[in-house]
Amino acid sequence: MRELLYLTYKSILNRKLTFLLSVFSIAISVVLLLGVDKAIKSSKSHFINTINETDIVVGSSNGSLDILLNLVFHLSDPLKEMSYKSFEDIKAFDEIKWAVPLSLGDKFHGFDVVSTNEEYFKYYRYSSSKSLEFERGKGFEEFYDVVLGSKIAKKLKMKVGDIVHISHGSHHHEHKNRDFKVVGILNQTLTPNDETLFMQLKADEAIHLEWQSGHFVDMGISSEKLSHMNIKPKHISGMFLGLKSREIILSVEEKIENYKDENLKAVIPAKALSKLYKLMKNMQDILMLISLAVFITAIFTMLSSMYSTLNERRREMAIFRSLGAGVNVIFWLFAMEALLIVISGIIFGLITLEIALYVISVNFPFEIMFILDTYELFMLLVIIGVALIASLFPAFSSYKSSLQDGLMVKM
Amino acid sequence: MNNIININSCKFKYANSNKNIIDIKSLTIKSGEHIFLRGKSGSGKSTFLNLLSGVLSPNRGAIEILSKDISLMNSSQKDRFRGDNFGTIFQQLNLIPYLSVEENISLACEFSKQKSHNIVNLTVEIETLLSALELPLEFKSKKAMTLSVGEQQRVAVARALIGKPKIIIADEPTSALDSDSKEKFMQLLFKQVELQGSTLIFVSHDIGLASYFNSVYDFSEINEALV
């Protein structure tokens, strides 16, 4: 056993490069297989928790997916607006703990503008109940204050104190006469908030006073005066609701959908997001298949590197046999080498994976499980099993050819 | 002198063939004898050497070596027996390329308890053999693959001799050597084999080497399978 290990060690030393290449290819496939699974799981949990602790999202459209896509992801066409009066009525329900109005439609350098109020930053939760935090500055105070998502600030190189102008609708028409001031920049969240400019709903309403049926009409009102006009919004795109208790979620949903003055739709985001996530299932299967292919390639890389040396090592085997080594020694000489490749590859792969996960967890707001879960452990066992079984093939071949050759190798 | 090898009505054929490749009525080799076995390729001498060293088993008959019938042993007993009592020198590529000269020689003792038992001090023994075979001592730590063919063959002799096995098998050991080194090789080999009192079975087609030996056989005369 001792000399077997020593001989294996010497033989590997003699073939350092091929050995390392085989180890790397196994390591890469371990990183990919387990890493892709980790990535899928953490992105799933991140996606489903894009919005958290918001019990109900309300809009006036009929499609619950439309409402979700528009209000949470800022995608899809503009929603049919709901009246601000409905918002105030629902906010006054006994069951409601908090309610935040949202109005979308304007743009800022191609990014979405969400008009809301200070409460949005207070109640919005993502991931496992992380709240929005300011990397710089603070929330709204003055009428013309805006808050930027992290990605906008980074991309446009903006800082607190900068003056910005909002585009009206999706046109390239800016509300040039109204200067807004950046007062806060949010932390990176990897949610749609990163690509959003937030302004006060009352300011949004006010600057649209001068727009009538799609055209700008200069009414000569100064910004200062406009901010004191106290214009109440008439319509909003939708609202986020938090309830006093989660148990009453279904009854509140029903109550909203039966709201008498307007046709409203209540969406439970947790449910809708899970449904939406299923659409991405195919994508994940493909990722997993690719990783699997990489793993199979790694196994073949190992086998081909071992088989390529098999013939040149036949003489070596005859020498060992002439010295009294049994064919089982020949088998183990090869098996040991393959086992070392497999084991080193897997250990190296796991270390790399953990380092990668650590780097990701430090740099991105993902919730990452460092420990392998049961499924991943099972996957690791399968990887080890397959690699071990594969490793025995060249060992068995050398065993067989050594039996045939005996001491007299005919090349 | 005692008989060291006794072969009686030994027959062997490969599983995929219906023709005997070995059919030896009787062959006796005395202890300490130096035998030249002349054989053409295809005469079955490789098979014979495999039978002798217990890598193959005869279908019929007995191969008695050192008063033990090796055809009755199981394969691991045969492996041990070979490791303990045989030293083998091949035509070429005798050494494990990635091991040093010293490691190559001591490998013989790794696989045989008896050989390592026969040695008091391995390092001293290796050095003695190297100088007897006129190889510089610095070669000990050199990788086998860096040696010339002639040097490698002499290291192979050292490995075959270490631990004083009773029987040395040499299968065309000089065929890769030029005539000068061939001469030198034969002299060194004989000196050491005589010193140890080993029995030498030397297989070659080069009849010019026969003068070194006290018994010369034509393998085709021993092996009736071909007649």
Boltz contact constraints between the chains, C-beta under 6 A:
constraints:
  - contact:
      token1: [A, 3]
      token2: [B, 110]
      max_distance: 6.0
  - contact:
      token1: [A, 10]
      token2: [B, 98]
      max_distance: 6.0
  - contact:
      token1: [A, 10]
      token2: [B, 99]
      max_distance: 6.0
  - contact:
      token1: [A, 11]
      token2: [B, 98]
      max_distance: 6.0
  - contact:
      token1: [A, 14]
      token2: [B, 98]
      max_distance: 6.0
  - contact:
      token1: [A, 315]
      token2: [B, 93]
      max_distance: 6.0
  - contact:
      token1: [A, 316]
      token2: [B, 96]
      max_distance: 6.0
  - contact:
      token1: [A, 322]
      token2: [B, 88]
      max_distance: 6.0
  - contact:
      token1: [A, 323]
      token2: [B, 83]
      max_distance: 6.0
  - contact:
      token1: [A, 323]
      token2: [B, 107]
      max_distance: 6.0
  - contact:
      token1: [A, 323]
      token2: [B, 108]
      max_distance: 6.0
  - contact:
      token1: [A, 323]
      token2: [B, 111]
      max_distance: 6.0
  - contact:
      token1: [A, 324]
      token2: [B, 79]
      max_distance: 6.0
  - contact:
      token1: [A, 324]
      token2: [B, 82]
      max_distance: 6.0
  - contact:
      token1: [A, 324]
      token2: [B, 83]
      max_distance: 6.0
  - contact:
      token1: [A, 324]
      token2: [B, 111]
      max_distance: 6.0
  - contact:
      token1: [A, 324]
      token2: [B, 112]
      max_distance: 6.0
  - contact:
      token1: [A, 325]
      token2: [B, 111]
      max_distance: 6.0
  - contact:
      token1: [A, 326]
      token2: [B, 76]
      max_distance: 6.0
  - contact:
      token1: [A, 326]
      token2: [B, 79]
      max_distance: 6.0
  - contact:
      token1: [A, 406]
      token2: [B, 50]
      max_distance: 6.0
  - contact:
      token1: [A, 406]
      token2: [B, 55]
      max_distance: 6.0
  - contact:
      token1: [A, 407]
      token2: [B, 50]
      max_distance: 6.0
  - contact:
      token1: [A, 407]
      token2: [B, 53]
      max_distance: 6.0
  - contact:
      token1: [A, 407]
      token2: [B, 55]
      max_distance: 6.0
  - contact:
      token1: [A, 408]
      token2: [B, 46]
      max_distance: 6.0
